[in-house]
């Protein structure tokens, strides 16, 4: 036992002498312990520091001891900050972490940096094709507004922030149109972009312009987001506006929309019957894709082109000219049934056409009911078509 104690003391003395001898060296340097708190562990290192003049006259054996701690956030704090900033901005986790590191884990500074960088990226992506997205609908008693908000992927179209913005834009379009004339009218994006929006979503709130709101959402989503088009349909006080949205993720949103207005000659009418048939006809518009309201409204160019195609097909049969003319006229009637709303077979009962449905409704309400206007719109309609198809677009009538 005595031997062990003596051995320990000898070893301790030896180590002490080495430390004291190095601290009394004429170089005027000693050693201190540097402790730095990092992301996942505490790392201790030794670093050589200069002994100031305050310690020059200290007795041999005096060792200045310094301990320095980093002000960086702990690993638990970092995870919390990343989660908070991610919830605030919906930016990718990689970008969130990079922004926090660049701002020394200051969440407010990181959020500001993300918004700046996001707007720059959104501007760069504005030229990319955006053929996905949603249609958003807002309506009141006698008017409905429909807008198309595009993005690049259906993944973004399912995002709650994107959907919230689409609905907000539809409500704005409904307010901006003050037309007192019944019918369907386009409202160009240029009439909406500079208007003020009051947003109340947890991740995008406050007063801003339509353009800035779109840019901010584009920055959050990392895709090109744009307001492509909008339309407003209105009716007189003696009518109703009926709508139908297909593939609807929530009320007011969809990928295909049908809007139709019904007008009644007499102001006293059964509103329930009118709304019921109006909703069915709006669904019919989505399914049947009419291009014109009546035969008289079929454009001369469309009719002439169809007549030439049908005549060419009939002539290939080798029949007489009289027979060919009869064939062309018969096939034109079929063309009208395909593209004219009033001549189309009703999708919910193909034994009658739409004109018969309106005649029956007129008898039910005791007054003549007519279709004032109709409109069909589909997400991305015309974007792909410009590149690879010549199929005609549905028209507002």
C-alpha positions as CSV (number, residue, x, y, z in Angstrom):
1,X,0.0,0.0,0.0
2,X,2.8,2.4,0.9
3,X,4.5,1.6,-2.4
4,X,1.3,2.4,-4.4
5,X,0.9,5.8,-2.6
6,X,4.5,6.7,-3.2
7,X,4.2,5.7,-6.8
8,X,1.1,7.8,-7.3
9,X,2.8,10.8,-5.6
10,X,6.0,10.4,-7.7
11,X,3.9,10.3,-10.9
12,X,1.9,13.3,-9.8
13,X,5.0,15.2,-9.0
14,X,6.6,14.3,-12.3
15,X,3.5,15.6,-14.2
16,X,3.4,18.8,-12.1
17,X,7.0,19.5,-12.6
18,X,6.6,19.2,-16.4
19,X,3.6,21.6,-16.4
20,X,5.4,24.1,-14.1
21,X,8.6,24.0,-16.2
22,X,6.7,24.7,-19.4
23,X,4.8,27.6,-17.7
24,X,8.1,29.1,-16.5
25,X,9.7,29.0,-19.9
26,X,11.2,32.2,-21.2
27,X,8.9,32.2,-24.3
28,X,6.1,33.7,-22.2
29,X,3.6,31.2,-23.4
30,X,1.3,28.7,-21.6
31,X,-1.6,26.4,-22.4
32,X,-5.3,26.8,-21.8
33,X,-8.3,24.6,-22.5
34,X,-10.7,25.7,-25.3
35,X,-14.1,24.2,-25.1
36,X,-16.4,24.7,-28.1
37,X,-20.0,23.5,-28.0
38,X,-20.9,22.1,-31.4
39,X,-24.0,20.6,-33.1
40,X,-23.9,17.1,-31.8
41,X,-21.1,16.9,-29.2
42,X,-18.8,18.9,-26.9
43,X,-15.2,19.0,-28.2
44,X,-12.3,20.0,-26.0
45,X,-9.0,21.2,-27.6
46,X,-5.8,22.7,-26.4
47,X,-4.6,25.9,-27.9
48,X,-1.6,28.0,-27.1
49,X,-2.3,31.5,-25.9
50,X,0.0,34.4,-25.1
51,X,0.5,35.4,-21.5
52,X,0.0,39.1,-21.1
53,X,2.1,41.4,-19.1
54,X,-0.2,41.0,-16.1
55,X,1.1,37.5,-15.7
56,X,4.8,38.3,-16.4
57,X,5.7,38.6,-12.8
58,X,3.6,35.7,-11.5
59,X,5.6,33.1,-9.5
60,X,6.7,30.0,-11.2
61,X,3.9,27.5,-11.4
62,X,1.1,30.0,-12.2
63,X,-0.8,28.8,-15.2
64,X,-3.4,31.1,-16.8
65,X,-6.6,29.1,-17.5
66,X,-9.2,30.3,-20.1
67,X,-12.4,28.6,-21.2
68,X,-14.4,29.8,-24.2
69,X,-18.0,28.7,-25.1
70,X,-19.5,29.0,-28.5
71,X,-22.8,31.0,-28.9
72,X,-24.1,28.6,-31.5
73,X,-27.4,26.9,-30.8
74,X,-27.5,23.4,-29.4
75,X,-28.6,20.5,-31.5
76,X,-32.1,20.5,-29.9
77,X,-32.5,24.2,-30.5
78,X,-31.4,23.9,-34.1
79,X,-33.9,21.2,-34.8
80,X,-36.6,23.4,-33.3
81,X,-35.5,26.4,-35.3
82,X,-35.5,24.4,-38.5
83,X,-39.0,23.2,-37.8
84,X,-40.3,26.7,-37.0
85,X,-38.9,28.2,-40.1
86,X,-40.1,25.4,-42.2
87,X,-43.6,25.9,-40.8
88,X,-43.4,29.6,-41.4
89,X,-42.2,29.5,-45.0
90,X,-42.9,26.0,-46.4
91,X,-39.5,26.2,-48.0
92,X,-37.4,23.0,-48.6
93,X,-35.6,21.8,-45.5
94,X,-32.3,22.1,-47.2
95,X,-32.8,25.8,-48.0
96,X,-34.2,26.4,-44.4
97,X,-31.1,24.9,-42.8
98,X,-28.7,26.8,-45.1
99,X,-30.5,30.1,-44.4
100,X,-30.3,29.5,-40.6
101,X,-26.6,28.7,-40.8
102,X,-25.9,31.7,-42.9
103,X,-27.7,34.0,-40.4
104,X,-26.1,32.4,-37.3
105,X,-29.4,30.7,-36.4
106,X,-31.3,34.0,-36.2
107,X,-34.7,32.8,-37.4
108,X,-36.0,36.3,-38.3
109,X,-32.9,37.1,-40.4
110,X,-33.1,33.6,-42.0
111,X,-36.8,34.1,-42.9
112,X,-36.0,37.5,-44.5
113,X,-33.1,35.9,-46.4
114,X,-35.3,33.1,-47.7
115,X,-37.9,35.5,-49.0
116,X,-35.3,37.5,-50.9
117,X,-33.7,34.4,-52.4
118,X,-37.2,32.9,-53.2
119,X,-38.3,36.0,-55.1
120,X,-35.1,35.9,-57.2
121,X,-35.6,32.2,-57.9
122,X,-39.3,32.8,-58.7
123,X,-38.4,35.4,-61.2
124,X,-35.9,33.1,-62.9
125,X,-38.6,30.3,-63.1
126,X,-41.3,32.6,-64.6
127,X,-40.4,31.5,-68.1
128,X,-41.0,27.8,-67.4
129,X,-44.2,26.1,-68.7
130,X,-46.9,25.9,-66.0
131,X,-49.7,23.7,-67.3
132,X,-50.9,22.2,-64.0
133,X,-52.9,24.1,-61.3
134,X,-56.5,24.7,-60.3
135,X,-59.6,26.6,-61.2
136,X,-61.1,28.6,-58.4
137,X,-64.7,29.8,-58.2
138,X,-66.4,32.5,-56.2
139,X,-70.0,33.5,-56.6
140,X,-72.9,35.4,-55.2
141,X,-76.6,35.5,-56.0
142,X,-76.3,36.7,-59.6
143,X,-72.6,36.5,-60.5
144,X,-69.8,34.0,-60.6
145,X,-66.0,34.5,-61.1
146,X,-63.7,31.8,-62.3
147,X,-59.9,32.0,-62.4
148,X,-57.1,29.7,-63.5
149,X,-54.0,29.6,-61.3
150,X,-51.2,27.6,-62.9
151,X,-48.1,25.8,-61.5
152,X,-45.7,23.2,-62.9
153,X,-46.8,20.0,-61.0
154,X,-50.0,18.6,-59.5
155,X,-48.0,18.2,-56.3
156,X,-48.0,22.0,-55.8
157,X,-51.6,22.2,-56.9
158,X,-52.5,20.0,-53.8
159,X,-50.6,22.4,-51.5
160,X,-52.9,24.3,-49.1
161,X,-51.1,27.6,-49.6
162,X,-51.5,27.3,-53.4
163,X,-55.2,26.5,-52.9
164,X,-55.8,29.3,-50.5
165,X,-54.2,31.8,-52.9
166,X,-56.4,30.5,-55.8
167,X,-59.6,31.0,-53.8
168,X,-58.5,34.5,-52.7
169,X,-57.9,35.5,-56.3
170,X,-61.3,34.2,-57.3
171,X,-62.9,36.4,-54.6
172,X,-60.9,39.3,-55.8
173,X,-62.1,38.8,-59.4
174,X,-65.7,38.7,-58.3
175,X,-65.3,42.0,-56.6
176,X,-63.4,43.8,-59.4
177,X,-66.0,43.1,-62.1
178,X,-68.8,45.7,-61.9
179,X,-70.5,44.9,-65.2
180,X,-74.2,45.3,-65.0
181,X,-74.8,43.5,-68.3
182,X,-75.7,39.8,-68.3
183,X,-73.2,37.4,-70.0
184,X,-69.7,36.0,-69.7
185,X,-66.8,38.4,-69.9
186,X,-63.0,37.9,-69.6
187,X,-61.1,39.7,-66.9
188,X,-57.5,39.9,-67.9
189,X,-54.7,39.2,-65.4
190,X,-53.5,42.8,-66.0
191,X,-56.6,44.1,-64.3
192,X,-56.0,42.0,-61.1
193,X,-52.2,42.0,-60.6
194,X,-51.9,45.4,-59.0
195,X,-55.0,45.1,-56.8
196,X,-54.6,44.8,-53.0
197,X,-55.2,41.4,-51.3
198,X,-55.8,40.9,-47.5
199,X,-54.5,37.4,-46.8
200,X,-55.2,35.6,-43.5
201,X,-53.3,32.3,-43.9
202,X,-50.8,31.4,-41.2
203,X,-48.0,31.2,-43.7
204,X,-49.0,34.0,-46.0
205,X,-50.8,36.9,-44.3
206,X,-51.1,40.6,-44.4
207,X,-51.9,43.2,-47.0
208,X,-50.1,42.8,-50.3
209,X,-50.7,43.0,-54.1
210,X,-51.9,40.1,-56.2
211,X,-48.6,40.1,-58.0
212,X,-46.5,40.0,-54.8
213,X,-48.7,37.3,-53.4
214,X,-48.2,35.1,-56.5
215,X,-44.5,35.7,-56.4
216,X,-44.3,34.8,-52.7
217,X,-46.2,31.6,-53.2
218,X,-44.0,30.8,-56.2
219,X,-40.9,31.3,-53.9
220,X,-42.4,28.9,-51.3
221,X,-43.3,26.3,-53.8
222,X,-40.1,26.5,-55.8
223,X,-42.1,26.5,-59.1
224,X,-43.4,28.9,-61.7
225,X,-46.9,30.1,-60.5
226,X,-49.0,32.4,-62.6
227,X,-52.5,33.8,-62.9
228,X,-53.4,32.8,-66.4
229,X,-57.0,33.9,-67.0
230,X,-60.3,34.8,-65.4
231,X,-63.9,35.1,-66.4
232,X,-67.0,36.6,-64.8
233,X,-70.6,35.4,-65.6
234,X,-73.5,37.5,-64.5
235,X,-77.3,37.4,-65.0
236,X,-80.2,39.7,-64.5
237,X,-82.4,39.8,-61.4
238,X,-84.7,37.4,-63.2
239,X,-82.2,34.6,-63.5
240,X,-79.6,32.4,-61.7
241,X,-76.0,31.5,-62.3
242,X,-75.3,27.8,-61.8
243,X,-71.9,26.2,-61.6
244,X,-70.2,22.8,-61.4
245,X,-66.6,21.9,-60.6
246,X,-65.1,18.5,-61.5
247,X,-62.2,16.8,-59.7
248,X,-62.7,19.2,-56.7
249,X,-60.2,18.9,-53.8
250,X,-62.4,21.3,-51.7
251,X,-65.4,23.5,-52.3
252,X,-64.7,26.3,-54.8
253,X,-61.7,24.4,-56.5
254,X,-61.5,22.0,-59.4
255,X,-59.8,21.1,-62.6
256,X,-62.8,21.5,-64.9
257,X,-65.6,24.0,-64.5
258,X,-68.9,24.6,-66.1
259,X,-70.9,27.8,-65.6
260,X,-74.3,28.5,-67.0
261,X,-76.9,31.3,-66.5
262,X,-80.7,30.8,-66.8
263,X,-83.0,33.7,-67.6
264,X,-86.7,33.8,-66.8
265,X,-89.1,36.1,-68.5
266,X,-91.4,36.5,-65.5
267,X,-89.8,37.7,-62.3
268,X,-92.0,35.4,-60.2
269,X,-90.4,31.9,-60.5
270,X,-89.6,28.9,-58.5
271,X,-86.0,29.3,-57.5
272,X,-85.5,25.7,-56.4
273,X,-86.5,24.3,-59.7
274,X,-84.3,26.8,-61.6
275,X,-81.3,26.0,-59.4
276,X,-81.7,22.3,-59.7
277,X,-81.9,22.2,-63.5
278,X,-79.2,24.9,-63.7
279,X,-76.8,22.7,-61.8
280,X,-77.6,19.7,-64.0
281,X,-77.0,21.7,-67.1
282,X,-73.7,23.1,-65.7
283,X,-72.6,19.5,-65.2
284,X,-73.7,18.7,-68.8
285,X,-71.5,21.5,-70.1
286,X,-68.5,19.9,-68.4
287,X,-69.3,16.5,-69.8
288,X,-70.5,17.3,-73.3
289,X,-68.1,20.2,-74.2
290,X,-70.5,22.3,-76.3
291,X,-68.9,25.0,-78.4
292,X,-72.0,27.0,-79.4
293,X,-75.4,27.8,-77.8
294,X,-77.6,27.5,-80.9
295,X,-77.2,26.4,-84.5
296,X,-77.6,30.1,-85.6
297,X,-74.5,31.0,-83.5
298,X,-72.2,28.4,-85.2
299,X,-69.5,30.5,-86.8
300,X,-69.4,30.5,-90.6
301,X,-65.8,29.4,-90.7
302,X,-66.4,26.4,-88.4
303,X,-69.4,25.4,-90.5
304,X,-67.6,25.8,-93.8
305,X,-64.6,23.8,-92.6
306,X,-66.9,21.0,-91.4
307,X,-68.8,21.0,-94.6
308,X,-65.6,20.6,-96.7
309,X,-64.5,17.7,-94.6
310,X,-67.9,15.9,-94.8
311,X,-68.1,16.5,-98.6
312,X,-64.6,15.1,-99.1
313,X,-65.6,12.0,-97.1
314,X,-68.9,11.6,-99.1
315,X,-67.2,11.9,-102.5
316,X,-64.8,9.0,-101.7
317,X,-67.9,6.7,-101.7
318,X,-68.3,7.3,-105.5
319,X,-72.0,8.1,-105.3
320,X,-73.9,10.7,-107.3
321,X,-73.8,14.4,-106.5
322,X,-77.3,14.4,-105.2
323,X,-76.6,11.5,-102.9
324,X,-73.4,13.3,-101.7
325,X,-75.3,16.5,-100.8
326,X,-77.9,14.5,-98.8
327,X,-75.0,12.7,-97.0
328,X,-73.4,16.0,-96.1
329,X,-76.6,17.5,-94.8
330,X,-77.3,14.5,-92.7
331,X,-73.8,14.5,-91.2
332,X,-74.1,18.2,-90.5
333,X,-77.1,17.5,-88.3
334,X,-74.9,15.1,-86.3
335,X,-72.2,17.8,-86.1
336,X,-74.8,20.2,-84.6
337,X,-75.7,17.5,-82.0
338,X,-72.0,17.3,-81.1
339,X,-71.1,21.0,-80.7
340,X,-74.4,23.0,-80.1
341,X,-75.7,23.0,-76.5
342,X,-79.4,23.2,-77.4
343,X,-79.1,20.2,-79.8
344,X,-77.0,18.0,-77.6
345,X,-78.5,14.9,-75.9
346,X,-78.8,15.5,-72.2
347,X,-76.1,13.6,-70.4
348,X,-78.4,12.6,-67.5
349,X,-81.1,11.4,-69.9
350,X,-80.0,10.8,-73.5
351,X,-83.6,10.2,-74.7
352,X,-84.1,14.0,-74.8
353,X,-82.0,17.0,-75.8
354,X,-81.2,20.1,-73.8
355,X,-83.9,22.1,-75.6
356,X,-86.5,19.7,-74.4
357,X,-85.2,20.0,-70.8
358,X,-85.6,23.8,-71.0
359,X,-89.1,23.5,-72.4
360,X,-90.1,21.2,-69.6
361,X,-88.6,23.6,-67.0
362,X,-90.5,26.5,-68.6
363,X,-93.8,24.6,-68.1
364,X,-92.8,23.8,-64.5
365,X,-92.1,27.4,-63.5
366,X,-94.9,28.9,-65.6
367,X,-92.6,31.2,-67.6
368,X,-90.2,30.9,-70.5
369,X,-86.7,29.9,-69.4
370,X,-83.6,30.4,-71.7
371,X,-79.9,29.9,-71.4
372,X,-78.3,33.3,-71.1
373,X,-74.7,32.2,-71.5
374,X,-72.5,29.2,-70.7
375,X,-68.8,28.7,-70.3
376,X,-66.5,25.7,-69.9
377,X,-62.9,25.9,-68.7
378,X,-60.2,23.3,-68.0
379,X,-56.8,23.6,-66.3
380,X,-54.0,23.8,-68.9
381,X,-56.5,24.1,-71.7
382,X,-54.6,25.4,-74.7
383,X,-51.1,25.2,-73.3
384,X,-50.3,21.7,-74.5
385,X,-52.6,22.2,-77.4
386,X,-50.4,25.0,-78.8
387,X,-47.5,22.6,-79.0
388,X,-49.1,19.3,-80.1
389,X,-52.8,19.6,-80.9
390,X,-55.2,21.6,-83.1
391,X,-58.4,20.7,-81.1
392,X,-60.6,23.8,-80.8
393,X,-61.1,25.4,-77.4
394,X,-64.4,25.5,-75.7
395,X,-66.0,29.0,-76.0
396,X,-67.8,31.3,-73.8
397,X,-71.3,32.1,-75.2
